């Protein structure tokens, strides 16, 4: 909305956006990612399935497992693994990123890596 069309500028809020909380306690226009003040496990139960990040970790773990079983070692950065469903996974890059972000992994993810003997 422009200044000429009637927005006086006295308020920093654009017209048409209600700041009255909805029944959930959040404004109706608030993004769902901002609404999400629930812990991850409760959000997962609310959604009914794993998040995209959890799905990506599972795909990466499957690709890493497939590579380690076949080759007997950890992948180089350039390794691209073809999964059973026909999709390609950049396993080497995924593993490098995993090492760099190890402190952000959940206990379940760390346990899955320990089972594969990846430390």
Rosetta blueprint (number, residue, H / E / L):
1 X L
2 X L
3 X L
4 X L
5 X L
6 X L
7 X L
8 X L
9 X L
10 X L
11 X L
12 X L
13 X L
14 X L
15 X L
16 X L
17 X L
18 X L
19 X L
20 X L
21 X L
22 X L
23 X L
24 X L
25 X L
26 X L
27 X L
28 X L
29 X L
30 X L
31 X L
32 X H
33 X H
34 X H
35 X H
36 X L
37 X L
38 X L
39 X L
40 X H
41 X H
42 X H
43 X H
44 X H
45 X H
46 X H
47 X H
48 X L
49 X L
50 X L
51 X L
52 X H
53 X H
54 X H
55 X H
56 X H
57 X H
58 X H
59 X H
60 X H
61 X H
62 X H
63 X H
64 X H
65 X H
66 X H
67 X H
68 X H
69 X H
70 X H
71 X H
72 X L
73 X L
74 X L
75 X L
76 X L
77 X L
78 X L
79 X L
80 X L
81 X E
82 X E
83 X L
84 X L
85 X L
86 X L
87 X L
88 X E
89 X E
90 X L
91 X H
92 X H
93 X H
94 X H
95 X H
96 X H
97 X H
98 X H
99 X H
100 X H
101 X L
102 X H
103 X H
104 X H
105 X L
106 X L
107 X H
108 X H
109 X H
110 X H
111 X H
112 X H
113 X H
114 X H
115 X H
116 X L
117 X L
118 X L
119 X L
